[in-house]
């Protein structure tokens, strides 16, 4: 939240530059990154991100199969505003979410 304006929005650019890389460096054994929303996908996926959030999330299998460490799984931002997106993209709940649940169960042992 931008306290001065009391509006929700992305963090200021200098914030991510100041803390994201040092924070990730503190977790060298991380093997899964859930990129939730466009900003996270842009940061963690770089050129691998597709032109739109829908295209990126839709191509999750190709992104998952890429020889990268850590593994990356793109997701839409969880929001009440995404109800329409979820209805238009039923494959998300049928294909990607079961895969995500399986990966989380595997990692939690």
Backbone bond lengths (Angstrom), bond angles and torsions (degrees), N, CA, C in turn:
res aa  C-N    CA-C-N  psi(-1)  N-CA   C-N-CA  omega(-1)  CA-C   N-CA-C  phi
1 X - - - 1.454 - - 1.525 108.01 -
2 X 1.291 114.88 134.15 1.454 119.72 173.36 1.524 106.32 -81.97
3 X 1.314 116.44 104.89 1.460 120.72 -172.51 1.524 112.92 -60.97
4 X 1.307 116.10 -37.63 1.459 118.57 -177.47 1.531 110.72 -64.92
5 X 1.322 116.55 -40.08 1.460 120.78 -176.55 1.525 112.92 -98.22
6 X 1.324 116.87 -13.97 1.463 122.29 -176.90 1.529 111.25 56.94
7 X 1.332 115.48 39.45 1.455 120.86 177.17 1.516 108.82 -119.88
8 X 1.320 114.80 148.88 1.453 118.67 173.95 1.520 107.75 -83.73
9 X 1.296 114.58 148.20 1.453 119.33 178.16 1.506 108.82 176.10
10 X 1.311 116.16 178.92 1.454 119.17 -179.77 1.522 111.15 -68.49
11 X 1.312 114.40 155.59 1.463 119.11 173.87 1.527 108.58 -64.91
12 X 1.293 115.97 155.43 1.461 119.63 178.06 1.521 109.13 -63.73
13 X 1.330 116.65 147.95 1.470 121.80 -175.80 1.524 112.75 -53.95
14 X 1.311 116.86 -41.96 1.466 118.93 -177.11 1.527 111.90 -66.77
15 X 1.321 117.57 -22.58 1.470 119.94 178.74 1.522 110.59 -66.64
16 X 1.320 117.09 -50.57 1.465 120.17 179.72 1.524 110.57 -61.28
17 X 1.320 116.58 -42.11 1.466 119.53 -179.94 1.524 111.28 -63.16
18 X 1.318 116.72 -32.89 1.467 120.59 -177.26 1.520 113.23 -78.91
19 X 1.327 118.89 -33.29 1.464 118.58 -172.19 1.519 115.77 -117.92
20 X 1.327 119.23 -24.82 1.465 119.04 -172.38 1.527 112.91 -67.03
21 X 1.312 118.78 -51.55 1.468 120.50 -179.67 1.533 111.70 -62.46
22 X 1.342 119.72 -45.66 1.467 118.47 177.07 1.531 112.87 -61.40
23 X 1.318 117.42 -37.31 1.462 120.14 178.40 1.530 110.93 -65.98
24 X 1.314 117.30 -45.10 1.468 120.34 178.79 1.531 110.51 -63.51
25 X 1.323 117.62 -34.55 1.466 120.78 178.86 1.526 111.65 -64.96
26 X 1.321 117.17 -25.82 1.465 120.90 177.97 1.527 112.23 -76.02
27 X 1.326 116.79 -7.93 1.467 121.59 -178.50 1.530 109.94 -123.69
28 X 1.337 118.35 65.26 1.467 120.50 -173.63 1.526 114.34 -66.93
29 X 1.313 118.56 -19.07 1.464 120.70 -176.86 1.523 113.15 -99.52
30 X 1.303 116.82 10.09 1.460 120.22 179.25 1.533 108.45 -63.93
31 X 1.330 116.56 134.15 1.464 118.60 -177.80 1.526 113.34 -121.54
32 X 1.321 117.36 3.12 1.460 121.08 178.71 1.520 109.41 -147.25
33 X 1.327 114.97 130.09 1.461 121.19 175.51 1.523 107.48 -123.60
34 X 1.317 116.21 121.68 1.458 121.83 174.19 1.520 106.89 -92.10
35 X 1.316 116.57 110.25 1.463 120.32 -179.48 1.528 107.59 -90.52
36 X 1.311 115.55 103.05 1.457 121.96 -172.90 1.520 109.43 -100.56
37 X 1.329 116.14 103.74 1.453 122.04 179.55 1.521 113.03 94.35
38 X 1.327 114.42 169.51 1.462 121.39 -175.15 1.520 114.08 -62.14
39 X 1.317 117.53 -41.34 1.462 119.41 -175.93 1.525 110.90 -64.76
40 X 1.315 117.15 -44.65 1.468 120.60 178.31 1.521 110.55 -65.90
41 X 1.325 116.91 -39.45 1.459 119.58 179.42 1.519 110.75 -65.26
42 X 1.313 117.33 -41.28 1.467 120.13 177.80 1.521 110.95 -61.62
43 X 1.315 116.84 -43.77 1.459 121.09 -177.08 1.526 112.02 -67.97
44 X 1.322 116.98 -50.17 1.463 120.79 -172.62 1.521 113.82 -86.08
45 X 1.326 118.30 -24.52 1.453 120.31 -174.72 1.518 113.25 -104.25
46 X 1.314 117.35 -22.27 1.457 120.13 179.80 1.517 112.13 54.88
47 X 1.328 116.06 -127.51 1.465 121.90 -176.89 1.523 112.83 -67.69
48 X 1.319 118.57 -16.33 1.468 121.28 178.80 1.525 111.92 -73.38
49 X 1.331 117.12 -16.22 1.464 120.26 178.28 1.520 108.76 -70.77
50 X 1.307 116.48 139.84 1.458 122.13 179.02 1.531 109.30 -83.02
51 X 1.339 117.69 170.86 1.469 120.01 -176.27 1.526 115.65 -59.02
52 X 1.326 117.90 -28.94 1.464 119.37 -179.37 1.522 109.84 -130.36
53 X 1.324 115.74 162.24 1.456 120.48 177.13 1.523 110.19 -60.29
54 X 1.326 117.20 -44.60 1.467 120.28 -178.94 1.518 110.92 -60.32
55 X 1.330 117.71 -45.48 1.465 120.36 179.31 1.523 111.16 -62.81
56 X 1.318 116.52 -39.98 1.463 120.09 -179.77 1.518 110.70 -65.04
57 X 1.323 116.92 -49.68 1.462 120.12 -178.70 1.525 110.06 -66.32
58 X 1.325 117.37 -37.89 1.458 121.13 180.00 1.537 111.31 -62.92
59 X 1.310 116.94 -30.61 1.468 121.81 -178.50 1.530 111.88 -93.17
60 X 1.321 117.31 25.30 1.460 122.23 -174.12 1.523 112.90 -58.41
61 X 1.328 118.58 -34.31 1.474 119.98 -178.37 1.529 111.24 -65.73
62 X 1.331 116.16 -43.75 1.468 120.17 178.12 1.521 110.12 -63.51
63 X 1.320 116.12 -42.61 1.466 120.83 179.26 1.517 109.77 -63.97
64 X 1.331 117.29 -43.19 1.463 121.59 179.66 1.531 111.10 -62.85
65 X 1.331 116.92 -40.85 1.464 121.64 -176.22 1.525 113.44 -76.59
66 X 1.319 117.60 -10.07 1.470 120.33 178.94 1.526 109.59 -63.43
67 X 1.331 116.48 143.85 1.471 120.06 -178.18 1.527 112.13 -77.29
68 X 1.315 116.47 67.30 1.462 120.91 -179.62 1.520 110.19 -119.75
69 X 1.306 115.11 152.97 1.461 122.06 173.54 1.522 106.31 -131.11
70 X 1.290 118.40 126.01 1.457 128.35 -1.07 1.524 111.46 -75.24
71 X 1.321 115.87 165.11 1.458 121.30 174.17 1.523 107.75 -66.36
72 X 1.329 115.86 145.78 1.461 121.31 -178.09 1.526 108.60 -122.22
73 X 1.318 115.48 134.64 1.458 120.73 175.96 1.529 107.93 -127.54
74 X 1.346 117.55 112.33 1.465 120.50 -179.02 1.525 111.61 -79.47
75 X 1.315 115.58 137.33 1.464 122.01 -179.46 1.526 109.49 -135.79
76 X 1.338 117.38 152.92 1.462 118.91 172.63 1.524 108.83 -74.15
77 X 1.311 115.49 159.01 1.459 119.56 177.58 1.524 109.00 -70.70
78 X 1.338 118.16 130.96 1.468 119.04 179.47 1.527 110.25 -73.07
79 X 1.295 115.53 116.89 1.457 119.94 -176.27 1.519 109.16 -158.04
80 X 1.297 116.67 150.05 1.459 120.15 174.57 1.520 110.72 -61.43
81 X 1.326 117.09 -21.88 1.462 120.61 179.46 1.526 112.58 -74.56
82 X 1.334 117.42 -10.97 1.461 121.11 -178.55 1.519 113.39 -91.49
83 X 1.308 118.33 5.37 1.463 120.97 -179.57 1.525 111.02 -55.56
84 X 1.304 117.46 -45.44 1.465 121.64 178.42 1.513 111.77 -63.04
85 X 1.334 116.39 -41.88 1.467 120.55 178.95 1.523 109.90 -60.77
86 X 1.328 116.93 -44.65 1.466 120.75 -179.95 1.526 111.25 -63.15
87 X 1.318 118.05 -38.44 1.466 120.96 178.40 1.523 111.52 -67.41
88 X 1.331 116.96 -37.83 1.467 120.97 -179.83 1.525 112.38 -76.66
89 X 1.310 117.52 -19.52 1.467 122.04 -175.64 1.525 110.11 -124.32
90 X 1.324 115.42 64.29 1.470 120.32 -176.00 1.526 112.53 -62.50
91 X 1.324 118.00 -22.13 1.462 121.84 177.05 1.529 111.04 -58.86
92 X 1.330 117.37 -27.70 1.461 120.52 -178.52 1.528 110.58 -60.07
93 X 1.330 116.45 -50.00 1.469 119.95 -179.47 1.522 112.37 -74.65
94 X 1.324 117.32 -27.75 1.465 120.23 -177.55 1.525 112.82 -83.62
95 X 1.329 118.00 -33.66 1.466 121.49 -173.48 1.527 113.77 -110.99
96 X 1.326 115.71 -56.32 1.462 119.41 -173.01 1.527 112.46 -72.01
97 X 1.316 118.50 -46.27 1.471 119.86 -177.22 1.529 113.33 -60.85
98 X 1.338 120.21 -43.50 1.471 118.55 175.96 1.531 112.05 -60.91
99 X 1.334 116.55 -38.18 1.462 120.00 177.25 1.525 110.41 -63.62
100 X 1.322 117.02 -44.89 1.466 121.61 178.76 1.529 110.63 -60.70
101 X 1.315 117.02 -45.82 1.475 120.21 178.35 1.521 111.10 -58.10
102 X 1.320 116.30 -42.61 1.462 121.12 179.40 1.528 111.19 -62.83
103 X 1.320 116.89 -43.43 1.469 120.86 179.53 1.528 111.17 -65.32
104 X 1.301 117.29 -39.82 1.469 120.80 178.96 1.523 110.04 -65.91
105 X 1.337 116.68 -44.81 1.477 120.03 177.34 1.526 110.70 -58.72
106 X 1.323 116.45 -44.02 1.465 121.31 179.44 1.531 110.71 -59.93
107 X 1.319 116.83 -45.78 1.462 120.43 -176.66 1.530 112.72 -72.03
108 X 1.307 116.54 -29.11 1.466 119.27 178.16 1.527 112.06 -82.10
109 X 1.330 114.77 -10.29 1.466 120.76 173.99 1.475 113.76 70.81
